[in-house]
Amino acid sequence: MTDERNPLLPSIDVAQNGIGPASSKSRFDRWWLMVALVIGLILYLVYTQPDPYRRVIIFVQDGIRVTLSVTLTSFFFVLWLGLISGLGRLSKNPILSGIASVYVEIVRGIPLLVQLLFWYFALPSIIQQIGATYNIQSMKDYLANPIWMAIFGLTFCYGAYMSEIYRAGIQSIPKGQMEAARSLGMTHFQAMRYVVIPQAIRVILPPVGNEFISMLKDSSLVSVVAVADMTRRGREFMAANFIPIQTWVMIALLYLVLTLFSARVVTWIEKRTRIER
């Protein structure tokens, strides 16, 4: 049963009878046991074989912080860039729609690794050449910051994919929602902000969560542009100690913990915001 005033909202008696959102929120997500199992495996290896597993964790702990900071910062900007470009693709203005569409199609056609290499190596060279041409000393001396170039590269790439998620989510909302908002006196902007986009965000939570997990894994690619993330620190440890098996087993387990934990958090958010139909 649904509320006649808004078919997207569950009726009060359904929630009270325990077959609506209240009951789904109370269920325990058994996949947390997988997270605990992997953490337990890491602890077992660290305490039973401190050399080398504990040494690996100590060596890469700063890389873990870099991986998380790069991923979280990039994803924050991706959410906004994706929303802007997604609205641009839906715009009736042919110029805005064209620019957003070209951006999405070009970025989706170039591998992320190639984009990161371009932003870190090619872009500074272009800026330096422009500075030399116009005798601008600050541009001639420009050097790329590895972390910020990595964040920019991830944001620029994943923003294109996120824009398609936003576009699909907005288009999935019935047109009657916009028409009802406009009939209440809202402008198009107000209707999008207060009615359409909030509903679309609930729809796109699963793919957005998947994008975050994909970005967390793809953040390992920033190790090729001088960012001391977890993967790069793992390579340095392996090169110094010549123990590839133990090194990459521990690195893989650390990534697995991060991705499993992120997936569980996304699932929890979905349950908290789910609208029963």
C-alpha positions in Angstrom: 0.0 0.0 0.0 1.3 3.5 -0.8 0.4 7.0 0.1 -2.1 8.4 -2.4 -0.6 11.8 -2.1 2.8 10.6 -3.2 3.1 7.1 -4.7 6.8 7.1 -4.0 6.3 7.1 -0.2 5.2 4.0 1.8 2.0 4.3 3.7 2.1 4.6 7.5 0.4 1.3 8.3 2.9 -0.7 6.2 5.8 0.8 8.2 4.1 0.2 11.5 3.4 -3.4 10.6 7.1 -4.1 10.2 7.1 -4.9 6.5 8.3 -1.5 5.3 11.6 0.4 5.8 11.7 -0.2 9.5 12.0 -4.0 9.2 14.6 -3.8 6.4 16.8 -1.4 8.4 16.9 -3.8 11.3 18.3 -6.7 9.4 21.9 -7.6 10.0 24.1 -7.4 6.9 25.9 -10.8 7.0 28.6 -9.5 4.7 30.1 -7.7 7.7 31.3 -11.2 8.7 33.5 -11.2 5.5 35.0 -7.9 6.6 35.7 -9.3 10.0 37.2 -12.4 8.4 39.6 -10.5 6.3 40.6 -8.3 9.2 41.1 -11.4 11.3 43.3 -12.9 8.6 45.5 -9.8 8.5 45.8 -9.8 12.3 46.7 -13.5 12.3 49.4 -13.0 9.7 50.8 -9.9 11.5 51.0 -11.6 14.9 52.1 -15.1 13.8 54.6 -13.9 11.1 55.6 -10.4 12.1 58.5 -10.6 9.7 57.6 -9.7 7.1 53.8 -9.0 7.3 54.0 -6.5 10.2 56.9 -4.8 8.5 54.8 -4.4 5.3 52.0 -2.7 7.2 54.4 -0.4 9.0 56.1 0.5 5.8 52.9 1.2 3.8 50.8 2.9 6.5 51.5 6.3 5.1 50.5 4.9 1.7 47.1 3.9 3.1 46.5 7.4 4.3 47.4 8.8 0.8 45.2 6.2 -0.9 42.2 7.2 1.3 42.8 10.9 1.0 43.2 10.9 -2.8 40.1 8.7 -3.2 37.8 10.6 -0.8 38.9 14.0 -2.2 38.5 13.0 -5.8 35.1 11.4 -5.1 33.9 14.6 -3.5 34.7 16.6 -6.6 33.4 13.8 -8.9 30.0 14.0 -7.3 29.8 17.7 -8.2 31.4 17.4 -11.6 29.1 14.5 -12.4 26.0 16.5 -11.4 27.0 19.5 -13.4 27.9 17.6 -16.5 24.8 15.3 -16.1 22.5 18.4 -16.0 24.4 19.8 -18.9 23.6 16.7 -21.0 20.0 17.1 -20.1 19.9 20.8 -20.9 17.8 22.1 -23.7 20.6 24.5 -24.5 22.5 22.9 -27.5 25.8 24.5 -26.5 25.7 23.2 -22.9 24.5 19.8 -24.0 27.1 19.6 -26.8 30.0 20.5 -24.5 28.9 18.0 -21.8 28.4 15.3 -24.4 31.8 15.8 -26.0 33.4 15.8 -22.6 31.7 12.5 -21.7 32.4 10.8 -25.0 36.1 11.8 -25.1 36.9 10.9 -21.5 35.2 7.5 -21.7 37.2 6.6 -24.7 40.6 7.2 -23.1 42.0 4.8 -20.5 42.5 6.3 -17.0 46.2 5.4 -16.9 46.8 7.4 -20.1 44.9 10.3 -18.7 46.9 10.3 -15.5 50.1 10.2 -17.5 48.9 13.1 -19.7 48.0 15.4 -16.8 51.2 14.7 -14.9 53.8 14.7 -17.8 52.2 16.4 -20.8 50.2 19.2 -19.2 53.2 20.7 -17.3 55.2 20.6 -20.5 52.4 22.5 -22.4 52.3 25.1 -19.6 56.0 25.6 -19.7 56.0 26.0 -23.4 53.3 28.6 -23.2 55.3 30.4 -20.5 58.4 30.3 -22.7 56.5 31.7 -25.7 55.0 34.6 -23.7 57.9 35.0 -21.3 55.8 34.3 -18.2 58.3 33.2 -15.6 55.7 31.5 -13.3 54.5 29.3 -16.1 58.1 28.6 -17.3 58.9 27.3 -13.8 55.7 25.3 -13.4 56.1 21.8 -11.8 53.1 19.5 -11.3 52.1 18.5 -7.8 51.8 14.7 -8.0 48.9 14.4 -5.5 46.8 17.2 -6.9 47.4 16.0 -10.5 46.3 12.5 -9.4 43.1 14.0 -7.8 42.5 16.1 -10.9 43.0 13.1 -13.2 40.6 10.8 -11.2 38.0 13.6 -10.9 38.2 14.4 -14.6 37.8 10.8 -15.6 35.2 9.6 -13.2 33.2 12.8 -13.5 32.2 11.6 -17.0 31.0 8.2 -15.8 29.2 9.9 -12.9 27.4 12.3 -15.2 25.8 9.3 -17.0 24.7 7.9 -13.6 23.1 11.3 -12.7 21.5 11.6 -16.1 20.0 8.1 -15.9 18.7 8.7 -12.4 17.1 12.0 -13.3 15.4 10.5 -16.4 14.1 7.7 -14.3 11.9 10.1 -12.2 8.4 10.3 -13.7 7.7 13.5 -15.5 4.6 14.0 -13.3 6.9 14.9 -10.4 8.3 17.9 -12.3 4.8 18.9 -13.5 3.4 18.7 -10.0 6.2 20.8 -8.7 5.7 23.4 -11.4 2.0 23.5 -10.7 2.8 24.4 -7.1 4.6 27.5 -8.4 8.1 26.3 -8.3 10.6 27.4 -10.9 12.4 24.7 -13.0 15.5 25.1 -10.8 13.5 24.8 -7.6 11.7 21.7 -8.9 15.0 20.1 -9.8 16.6 21.0 -6.5 13.8 20.1 -4.1 11.8 17.4 -6.0 13.6 15.6 -8.8 17.3 15.5 -7.8 16.6 14.2 -4.2 14.5 11.4 -5.6 17.1 10.7 -8.3 19.9 10.5 -5.7 18.1 7.7 -3.9 17.8 5.8 -7.2 21.4 6.2 -8.1 22.9 5.2 -4.7 23.9 1.7 -5.8 25.8 2.7 -8.9 27.4 5.7 -7.1 28.6 3.3 -4.5 30.0 1.0 -7.2 31.8 4.0 -8.7 33.4 4.8 -5.3 34.7 1.2 -5.0 36.0 1.3 -8.5 37.8 4.6 -7.9 39.3 3.2 -4.7 40.8 0.3 -6.7 41.8 2.5 -9.6 43.6 4.9 -7.3 46.4 2.3 -7.4 47.2 3.7 -10.9 48.3 7.0 -9.4 51.5 5.2 -8.3 52.8 5.7 -11.8 52.8 9.4 -11.4 55.0 9.7 -8.3 52.2 9.5 -5.7 53.3 7.4 -2.7 50.1 5.5 -2.3 49.7 2.0 -1.0 50.7 0.4 -4.3 53.8 2.5 -4.8 54.9 1.9 -1.2 54.4 -1.8 -1.7 56.6 -1.7 -4.8 59.3 0.1 -2.8 59.1 -2.5 0.0 59.3 -5.4 -2.5 62.3 -3.8 -4.3 64.1 -3.3 -1.0 63.4 -6.7 0.5 62.9 -9.1 -2.5 59.8 -10.8 -1.0 57.1 -10.3 -3.6 54.6 -13.0 -2.4 54.2 -11.7 1.2 54.3 -8.1 0.1 51.5 -8.3 -2.4 49.4 -10.7 -0.3 49.3 -8.1 2.4 48.7 -5.2 -0.1 45.8 -7.2 -1.6 44.3 -7.9 1.8 44.5 -4.2 2.7 42.7 -3.2 -0.5 40.1 -5.9 0.1 39.4 -4.6 3.6 38.9 -1.1 2.2 36.6 -2.1 -0.6 34.6 -4.5 1.5 34.1 -1.9 4.2 33.1 0.7 1.6 30.6 -1.7 0.1 29.0 -2.3 3.5 28.8 1.4 4.2 27.1 2.0 0.9 24.7 -0.9 1.6 23.8 0.6 5.0 23.2 4.0 3.4 20.9 2.4 0.8 18.9 0.7 3.5 18.5 4.0 5.4 17.3 5.9 2.4 15.4 3.2 0.6 11.8 3.9 -0.4 9.6 0.8 -0.3 7.3 0.5 -3.2 
